[in-house]
Amino acid sequence: MTTQTSQAPILVIGKHGKTGVRVDRNLRALGFQTRAVSRSTEPEFDWYRPDSWNKALQGVERAYVTFQPDLAIPEAPQIMHDFVAAARSAGVKHLVLLSGRGEPGTEKAEAMVRNSGLTWNIVRASWFFQNFSESFLLDGILAGELILPKVATTEPFIDADDIADVVVAALTQPDLANQVIEISGAESITFQDCVQQIEAAVGYPIKFTEVPLDAYLDGMRQEGFEDDMVWLIEMLFSEVLDGRNAKPVNGLQHILGRSPATLDEYVSKTIATGVWSKEM
Ligand SMILES: NC(=O)c1ccc[n+]([C@@H]2O[C@H](COP(=O)([O-])OP(=O)(O)OC[C@H]3O[C@@H](n4cnc5c(N)ncnc54)[C@H](OP(=O)(O)O)[C@@H]3O)[C@@H](O)[C@H]2O)c1
């Protein structure tokens, strides 16, 4: 294993995101300079304002790329096409793109990076555990009632800390260049398994209800969610969670030489952060 060093800052798109914050922290701990960006940073970076991209890309040779809100949305391929062109013009040499496992909608956007002529990696990850603690499932946990569309499969949830370790390896180890890295947790489990384990740890009841997907989507519309968010949830719960991704893969073990975090380990360390605590 060789490690690539350079004084140029590594761009991290998604500074406050579930993986971006960890990738940024780990790179800096290893002595790399970073430039972590989002809409609320200076320089600012907004996927929907291409005029904000150039300042963030100046002097950068490597970039970790997380798209918003999801790489599977229909607009992503064109935006990624334009972003790759801007990155190439700015002198970027290597892009590491975060994607999802078994999401057909992401393939066109991934292809923009794979066919860019730059060094590339696509890191395809399964569902993140951190959706329960740093994303859209947190409110339901804290409210003691989580309602989700019913799925008839299991999912090998992965820890964002593990994703960050793989991304840092891809950014810094030239022998990993130009490959799709598919990663998941080692245990294929249900949403109910996750909620039960969290409930046992937090010490307050969490009612978990699964409803038909159509009823869930109707509820979202009634609550005023925008059409593209409703589309995204439908795609995730009908395609990504139809069973195609239920089997764990071992890309992480190959690269890091260790096992991914279990649900138990995720819950233990997350309890310690206080994020599920109801006390002010
Ligand atoms: N969650 C999963 O289970 C899962 C699984 C597989 C793949 N993925 C992929 O993961 C990617 C997201 O990565 P992540 O979960 O690490 O990030 P994340 O947690 O979703 O990132 C959230 C941050 O993105 C920034 N952001 C929002 N809109 C933006 C915009 N228009 N331009 C620039 N920044 C914006 C926000 O910061 P500001 O408010 O400061 O802008 C926000 O704090 C998606 O592309 C998704 O497809 C997710």
Ligand as a Chemical Component Dictionary entry (heavy atoms), coordinates in Angstrom:
data_LIG
# 
_chem_comp.id                   LIG 
_chem_comp.type                 NON-POLYMER 
_chem_comp.pdbx_formal_charge   0 
_chem_comp.three_letter_code    LIG 
# 
loop_
_chem_comp_atom.comp_id 
_chem_comp_atom.atom_id 
_chem_comp_atom.alt_atom_id 
_chem_comp_atom.type_symbol 
_chem_comp_atom.charge 
_chem_comp_atom.model_Cartn_x 
_chem_comp_atom.model_Cartn_y 
_chem_comp_atom.model_Cartn_z 
_chem_comp_atom.pdbx_ordinal 
LIG N1  N1  N 0  -28.313 8.069  3.656  1  
LIG C1  C1  C 0  -28.075 6.893  3.127  2  
LIG O1  O1  O 0  -28.444 5.846  3.691  3  
LIG C2  C2  C 0  -27.313 6.808  1.832  4  
LIG C3  C3  C 0  -26.954 5.550  1.326  5  
LIG C4  C4  C 0  -26.191 5.479  0.150  6  
LIG C5  C5  C 0  -25.817 6.644  -0.499 7  
LIG N2  N2  N 1  -26.207 7.857  -0.004 8  
LIG C6  C6  C 0  -25.793 9.073  -0.728 9  
LIG O2  O2  O 0  -25.162 9.942  0.183  10 
LIG C7  C7  C 0  -25.162 11.271 -0.395 11 
LIG C8  C8  C 0  -25.251 12.256 0.734  12 
LIG O3  O3  O 0  -24.097 12.123 1.533  13 
LIG P1  P1  P 0  -24.150 12.326 3.109  14 
LIG O4  O4  O 0  -25.249 11.470 3.662  15 
LIG O5  O5  O -1 -22.776 12.174 3.639  16 
LIG O6  O6  O 0  -24.572 13.850 3.194  17 
LIG P2  P2  P 0  -25.766 14.500 4.005  18 
LIG O7  O7  O 0  -25.696 14.099 5.437  19 
LIG O8  O8  O 0  -27.051 14.224 3.259  20 
LIG O9  O9  O 0  -25.349 16.040 3.822  21 
LIG C9  C9  C 0  -26.120 17.015 4.390  22 
LIG C10 C10 C 0  -25.436 18.348 4.087  23 
LIG O10 O10 O 0  -25.481 18.615 2.684  24 
LIG C11 C11 C 0  -25.467 20.024 2.516  25 
LIG N3  N3  N 0  -26.281 20.385 1.357  26 
LIG C12 C12 C 0  -27.629 20.309 1.252  27 
LIG N4  N4  N 0  -28.025 20.774 0.054  28 
LIG C13 C13 C 0  -26.901 21.159 -0.602 29 
LIG C14 C14 C 0  -26.651 21.740 -1.879 30 
LIG N5  N5  N 0  -27.659 22.056 -2.711 31 
LIG N6  N6  N 0  -25.381 21.978 -2.248 32 
LIG C15 C15 C 0  -24.341 21.697 -1.413 33 
LIG N7  N7  N 0  -24.511 21.171 -0.174 34 
LIG C16 C16 C 0  -25.777 20.901 0.216  35 
LIG C17 C17 C 0  -26.071 20.600 3.807  36 
LIG O11 O11 O 0  -25.185 21.547 4.363  37 
LIG P3  P3  P 0  -25.506 23.106 4.115  38 
LIG O12 O12 O 0  -26.880 23.333 4.655  39 
LIG O13 O13 O 0  -24.438 23.812 4.836  40 
LIG O14 O14 O 0  -25.442 23.279 2.632  41 
LIG C18 C18 C 0  -26.219 19.425 4.756  42 
LIG O15 O15 O 0  -25.672 19.651 6.035  43 
LIG C19 C19 C 0  -26.344 11.310 -1.355 44 
LIG O16 O16 O 0  -25.895 11.593 -2.652 45 
LIG C20 C20 C 0  -26.940 9.909  -1.286 46 
LIG O17 O17 O 0  -27.308 9.456  -2.571 47 
LIG C21 C21 C 0  -26.919 7.970  1.138  48 
# 
loop_
_chem_comp_bond.comp_id 
_chem_comp_bond.atom_id_1 
_chem_comp_bond.atom_id_2 
_chem_comp_bond.value_order 
_chem_comp_bond.pdbx_ordinal 
LIG N1  C1  SING 1  
LIG C1  O1  DOUB 2  
LIG C1  C2  SING 3  
LIG C2  C3  SING 4  
LIG C2  C21 DOUB 5  
LIG C3  C4  DOUB 6  
LIG C4  C5  SING 7  
LIG C5  N2  DOUB 8  
LIG N2  C6  SING 9  
LIG N2  C21 SING 10 
LIG C6  O2  SING 11 
LIG C6  C20 SING 12 
LIG O2  C7  SING 13 
LIG C7  C8  SING 14 
LIG C7  C19 SING 15 
LIG C8  O3  SING 16 
LIG O3  P1  SING 17 
LIG P1  O4  DOUB 18 
LIG P1  O5  SING 19 
LIG P1  O6  SING 20 
LIG O6  P2  SING 21 
LIG P2  O7  DOUB 22 
LIG P2  O8  SING 23 
LIG P2  O9  SING 24 
LIG O9  C9  SING 25 
LIG C9  C10 SING 26 
LIG C10 O10 SING 27 
LIG C10 C18 SING 28 
LIG O10 C11 SING 29 
LIG C11 N3  SING 30 
LIG C11 C17 SING 31 
LIG N3  C12 SING 32 
LIG N3  C16 SING 33 
LIG C12 N4  DOUB 34 
LIG N4  C13 SING 35 
LIG C13 C14 SING 36 
LIG C13 C16 DOUB 37 
LIG C14 N5  SING 38 
LIG C14 N6  DOUB 39 
LIG N6  C15 SING 40 
LIG C15 N7  DOUB 41 
LIG N7  C16 SING 42 
LIG C17 O11 SING 43 
LIG C17 C18 SING 44 
LIG O11 P3  SING 45 
LIG P3  O12 DOUB 46 
LIG P3  O13 SING 47 
LIG P3  O14 SING 48 
LIG C18 O15 SING 49 
LIG C19 O16 SING 50 
LIG C19 C20 SING 51 
LIG C20 O17 SING 52 
# 
